[in-house]
Amino acid sequence: MITILAGGTGSIKLIRGLAVLEDDITVISNVGDNIWLYGLYICPDIDTVIYGLAKILDRRRGWGIKGDSFHCLTHMKKIGIPTWFGIGDRDLAMHVLRTSMIKQGKSLCEITDYFRKQYSIRIKIIPATDEEVSTTVVTANGHKMHLQEFWVKHKGRPKVRGITYNNVNRAVANPTAIDSIKRSHAVIVAPANPISSIGPIVALSDLREELSQNRQKVMAVSPVIGKRAVSGPAVKYMRALGLENSSVGVAKYYQHFVSMFIISKKDHGFKQQIERFHMQVNETDTSMKTKGDEVRLGRHILNLVQKN
């Protein structure tokens, strides 16, 4: 059994690659991106995993359903509703039903499992917590905004002073997520934004403690090559937290719960610095531009799991 900590577009690529090769996989998904909009509870990272495994994800955009229309959003704009967050017409059905189920008293874990079964997905998908934890960006002028506002509405332009995870100190991890970490042969931290996609997961104290206790079987794939993130604003967030914008900075952030760090061959020069965090460093081609790349990296990781 393999457990994957996931969030964002980089994660689903690795999840798809591993899913081709391995059946017994559990995904623990980030919930920090979740947001209430238009009276609906939207879970972008969870939905990306569901759509990706159901083979309906819009691969070009990295979110939403391929071929979706936006008639509802267009009409909302016409009647004066701010529409900075794009929701497709078919995508809308997911949010409407999820919100209805929440109001009926269903947990996010139960709801996510319902959708998994409806899409005939064999891989388990577990929200890191059932409680509402949201990621807030603090800009240089002290203004606080939800991560989605920063990244989507403001296109990631404002300077970032800090990142916080609202309610994380009161939230508890899903028991099934903790159990999955305990029972897994390996735990993989996907190549996602370490601060906004993995950060809200490992900020849950009980889940982080479980990872730390099982550090010997936790490995991570760096989302940074050279001085640049493969995608998204990871570097901007890392700088705000005083981390070097490289795989070294990511390794420092993960050092207490990761024992093996997989980096790009292009980052060989960082190997010794990363090893100072008591991590074993493995070098390979970490790019995933095609389906073949996803499977190639997935196979490389499974080979490492078998050796360990």
LUMGUMAR-689656 format. One record per residue: residue in one letter; x, y, z of N, C-alpha, C, CB in turn. Coordinates in steps of 0.1 Angstrom, whole numbers, plus 5000, padded with zeros to 4 digits. Glycine has a CB too. Layout:
N
AXYZXYZXYZXYZ...
END
This chain:
308
M500849885000500050005000500950125000499150005012I500550224992501250354991500250464994501850374977T500750565002499950685005500650804998499750705020I499850894992500451004986499851134992500151004970L500651224996500151355001500151444988501151425012A498951504986498751564973498051704973498051474964G498351784963497651914962498151974949497752004974G497252024941497652104929497952014917498852174932T498352084906498452024893499651924892498652124883G500751954900501851864899501551724906503051924906S500651724916500351604923499551504914499551634935I498551554907497751464899498551394888496551534893K499651454883500451394873501151274879501551494868L501751284891502351174897501351064901503151214909I500251104906499151014910498750924898497951084916R498550994887498150914875499250814871497851014863G500450864871501550774868501650654877502850844868L501550674890501550564899500350474898501650614914A499150534895497950454893498050354882496750544892V498850384872498950284861499650164865499750354849L500550174875501450064880501050004893502850124881E500250064901499950014914498450034917500850094925D497849934923496349944926496149994940495749804925D496949954950496649994964497250124967497249884973I496550234964497050364966495950444974497350434953T496450524983495550624990496050764989495350585005V495250854985495650994984495051074995495151054970I495951145002495551235013495651375006496451225026S494451435005494351564997494351685006493151564989N495051795001494951925006493551975007495952014999V493252045018491952115018492152265020491152065030G493352315021493652455023493152545012495052475025D492952485000492452564988490952574989492952494975N490252504997488852504997488252635000488352395007I487152674994486652804996485152804994487252904986W484452895002482952914999482853024989482252945013L482153004978481853104968480553074962482953104957Y479753184959478453164953477553084962478553114939G477853074975477052984984477352844983475553004981L478452804976478852674974480252644980478952644959Y480452524985481752484990482552414979481552385003I483652484975484452434964485752374969484752554954C486152264964487352194969488252164956486952054976P489052264952489752244940490752134939490552374937D491552114950492552004949491851864949493552014961I490851844957490151714958489551694944489051724968D488851794938488251774925489251744914487451894922T490451804915491451784905491851634905492651874907V492051574917492351434918491251344913492651394933I490051384916488851304911488751314896487551354917Y488851434890488751444876489951384869488651594872G491051394875492251334869492251184868493551374876L491751124879491650974879490450924871491550924893A489451014869488350974861488551004846487051054866K489751054843490151084829489251194823490150954821I488751284831487951394825488551534828486551384830L489751534834490451654838490851734825491651634847D490651864825491251944815492751954817490552094815R493451874810494951874812495652004808495551754804R495152074798495752194794495752304805495152254781R494552314811494452414822494952364835492952464824G494852224837495252164849494052164860496352234855W492952214856491752214866490452204857491752344875G489452174864488152164857487952044848487952284849I486852034841486451924833486751964818485051884834K487451874811487751904797486451924789488651794791G486452024780485352044771484152114778484851914765D484352154791483252214798482852354792483652234813S481552384794481152514789480952604802479752504782F480752734800480752834811479552924809482052914811H478352874805477152954803476653004816476052864797C476652924827476152974840477053094845476152864850L478353074844479253184848479053314840480753134847T478853294827478653414818477353484822478553364804H476353414825475053474829475153534843473853374829M475953474852476153534865476853674864477053444874K477853684855478553804853477553914847479653784843K476653864839475653954832474754014843474853884822I474453944853473553994863474254054875472553884868G475554084873476254154883477054084894475354244889I477153954893477953874903479353864899477353734904P480353894908481753884905482053734901482653924917T482753724890483053584885484453564883482253564872W485353604892486753594890487253444892487453674900F486353364898486753224900485853144890486453174915G486553074880485853004870485352874874486852994858I484052854872483452724874482652684861482452724887G482952574856482352524844480952474847483152424837D480152454837478752414839478652264845477952414826R479452174840479452044845480152034859480151944835D481252114860481952124873480952174884483152224871L480052264880479152314889478352214897478152414882A477952104889477151994895477851944908476951884885M479151924907479951874918479751964931481451854914H479852094929479852184940478452194946480352324936V477452194937476052194942475752074951475052204930L476051954946475751834953476551834966476051714945R477851864966478751864978478151954988480151904974T477752074985477252174994475952115000476952304987S475052054992473852004997474051895007472951944985M475051805004475451695013475951745026476351605006I476751855026477251915038476151965047478252035034K475152025040474052085048473151965054473152165039Q473351845048472651735053473351665064472351635042G474551715067475351665078476451565075474451605088K476651545062477651455057479051515059477451415042S480051435062481451485064482051495050482251395073L483151585049483851595036484451465032484951705037C484851385041485451255038484351155032486051185051E483151155038482051075032481651125018480851085042I481651255017481251315004482251284993481051465005T483551294997484551264987484551124983485951304993D484351034992484250894989483050864980484150805002Y481950934982480750914974481150954959479651004979F481751064957482151104944483151004938482751244944R484050954946485050854941484350734935485950814952K483350684942482550574938481750604925481650514949Q481150724925480350764913481150764901479650894916Y482450804902483350804890484150674889484350924892S483750574896484350444895485950444897484050374881I486350524907487750534909488150434920488150684914R489150354918489550254927490450304938490250134920I491150414935492050474945491350544956493050564938K491650534968491050604979491450744979491250534993I490550834982490850984983490351034996490251064971I491251085005490851125018491251275020491551035029P490251355023490651495027491451495039489351585029A492551575040493451565052492651585065494451675050T491651665064490751685076489351715071491251805085D488351685079486951715076486651865080486051625083E487451925088487252055093487752165083487852075106E487152275083487552385074488852445078486452485073V489852425070491152485071491452555058492352375074S491652685059491952765047493252835047490752865045T493852845036495152905035495053055032496052845024T495653145040495553285038496953345035495053355051V496953435025498153495021498153635027498253505005V499253665033499453805039500353885029500053795054T499853985024500654065014501654165021499754145004A502454225013503454315019502854425027504354365007N501654475023501054585030500154535042500154665020G500254405045499554355057498154305054499554455067H497754325041496354275037496354125037495954335024K495254065042495053925042493953885032494753875056M494253775025493253735015493353575014493453795001H492253515010492253375008493253344996490853325005L493853224997494753184987494153194973495253044989Q492853154971492253164958492153304953490853104958E491853404962491853544958493253584953491353634970F494253544961495653584957495953534943496653544967W495753404941496253334930495353354917496453184933V494053344920493153354908492653504906491953264911K492153564916491553694914492653794911490853744926H493753794919494853884917496053834909495353934931K495853704904496853644895498253634901496953724882G498353624915499553604921500553724921500253484916R500053844918500853954916501354024929500154054908P500554034939500954104951502254044958499854114962K503054124964504154074971503654004984505154184975V504353894987503853814998504753825011503753664994R504153855022504953865035504853735043504453985043G503753665042503553545050502353455045503353585064I502353335051501253245048500753185061501753125038T499453185063498853125075497753015071498253225084Y497552925080496552825078495452845088497152675078N494352905085493252935094492652805100492253015088N492452805113491852695120492652565122490552665114V493852565117494652445117495052395131495952465109N495152485140495452445154494352375161495852565162R493052405156491952335162491452215154490752435163A491952195142491552085134492351965137491752125119V491651845134492351715136492251645122491651635147A493351565120493351495107492351385107494751435105N491951345095490951235093491651105099490551215079P490951035107491550915113491950815102490550845122T491250815091491550725080492850765073490450725069A493150895074494450945068495650895077494451095067I495450905090496450865100496650715098496050895114D495650635097495750495096496450455083494350435096S496150535072496750505060498250525060496250595049I498750625067500150645069500850535077500450785076K500150485087500650375095500750255087499650355107R499850215079499750095072500550085059498350055070S500950205054501550205041503050155041501550355036H503450095030504850065028505650185026504949965016A505050285019505750405016504750525016506550395003V505250645020504450765019505150855009504150835033I504450904999505050984989504551134990504850934975V505351224992504951364991505151414977505851465001A503951434970503951464956504651594953502551464950P505151614940505851744937504851854936506551724924A504351904947503352014948503952134955502051964955N503252244954503752364961503852324976502752484959P505152334982505352284995504552375006506752294999I504352495003503752585013502252585012504252735010S501652595000500152604999499452474996499852704988S500152374991499552244988499852134998499952194974I501152125003501552025013501452095027502951975010G501752215028501852285041500552275049502052435038P499352295043498152275052497952135057496952315044I498452035049498351895054499251865065498651795042V500551905064501551875075501451965086502951875069A500652075085500352165096499452105106499852305091L498752005102497851935112498751855121496851835104S498751895134499751845143499751685144499551905157D498551625145498551485146499051405134497151435149L498751465122499251405110500751425108498451465098R501251545112502651565111503451475120502951715114E502851455132503551365142503551225137502751365155E502551175130502551045124503551035113501151015119L503651135105504751135095506151125101504551255086S506351205111507651215118507951075124507651315129Q507051005130507250875136507550775125506050835144N507050795113507250705102508250765091505950665095R509150855096509950925086510750835077510951015094Q511150715082511950625074511350575061512350505082K509950585060509350545048508650655040508250435052V509050775044508450895037509450955027508051005047M509050965015509951025005509151134998510450914994A509951234992509251344986509951374973509351474995V509151424963509651464950509751614950508751414938S510851674947510951824947510151884935512451864945P509451984938508652054928509452174922507352114934V510752184926511552294921512752234913512052374933I513052294902514252254894515052384892513852194880G516252384897517052504897516552604907517152564883K516252714902515652824911514252844908516452954909R513652764900512252784896511352664899512152814881A510052694903509052594905508652544892507852644914V508352414891507852354879506552424874507552204880S505652464884504452534881504052614894503352444876G503252724892502752794903503652884911502152694913P503152944921503953044929504752994940503053154933A505252874940505952814951507052894956506452674948V507852944946509053024950508653144958509853054937K507653214953507153334960506753314975505953394953Y506153204977505753164991506953124999504753044990M507853054993509053005000509853125004509852914991R510053224996510853345000510153415011510953434988A508853415011508153485022508353415036506653485019L508653285035508953215048510453205051508253075047G511253275043512653275045513353145040512853285060L512753075031513352955025514052985012512252845023E515152915010515852934997514952884986517252854998N514952954975514152914963514852814955513753034955S514952694960515552574953515152444960517152594954S515552334955515252204962515852204976515752094953V516852284979517352284992516352345002518752364992G515652454997514652515006513552425008514152644999V513152344998512052245000512452145010511652184986A513652095008514151985017514252035032515551945013K514652165034514652215047513252215053515252365047Y512252255045510852255049510352125053509952325039Y510852015046510351875048511251795058510251805035Q512351855063513351775069512951685081514451865074H511851725088511551655100510651535097510751745109F510151515085509251405082509651335069507851445082V510651375062511051305050512451255051510951405038S512651125047513951065048514651045034513850925054M513851055023514451045010513851155001514250905003F514751224995514351344987514751314972514951474992I513751324963514051294949514151434942512951204943I515251454936515451584929515851554914516651664935S515751664906516151654892517651634891515651784885K518051564881519451544878520151684876519651464866K519351784872519851914870520251984883518852004862D519751924894520051984907521151904915518751994915H521951834907523051754914523851844923523851694903G524051964920524952054928524352084942525052184921F523052054944522452074957522551954966521052114955K523051834960522951714967523551714982523651604959Q524751764983525451764996524651855006526851814994Q524151965001523452055010522151985016523052185003I521451915007520251845011520651735021519551784999E521751665019522151555027522351595042523351485022R522651725044522851785057521551775065523351925056F520451755059519151745066518851605069518051805058H519951515068519751375071518751305062519351355086M518851345049518051285039518951215029517151395032Q518451105024519051035013518551105000518650875013V519451134991519051204979519151114967520051334977N518051114959517951044947517751134935516850934948E518551114925518451204913517851134901519851254910T516951194894516351144882515751254874515251034886D515051224863514351314855512951334862514251274840T512751454868511451474875510351544867511751554888S510751574855509751644846508651554842510451704834M507351604841506251524837505451604827505351484849K505951604815505251674804504251594796506251734795T504451454797503551364789503051254798504351304777K502151174794501651064801502750964804500450994794G503650944793504850864795505750904806505550854782D505951034807506751094818506151064831506951244816E504851064832504151044845504450894850502651064844V504350804840504550664843505950634846504050574831R506850704838508350684841508750724855509150764830L508250834859508550884873507950794883508151024875G506650754880505950664889506750524891504550634884R507250474880508050344880509350364888508250294866H509950474886511150504893510950504908511750644889I509850574913509550574927509150444932508350674929L508450364925508050224930509350134931507050164920N510250154922511550084923512350124936512450104911L512250254939512850294952512150234964512950444953V510850234963510050174974510450024976508550184972Q510549954966510849814966512249784972510849744953K513249874969514649864974514649894989515549954966N513749984993513850015007512949925016513450165009
END
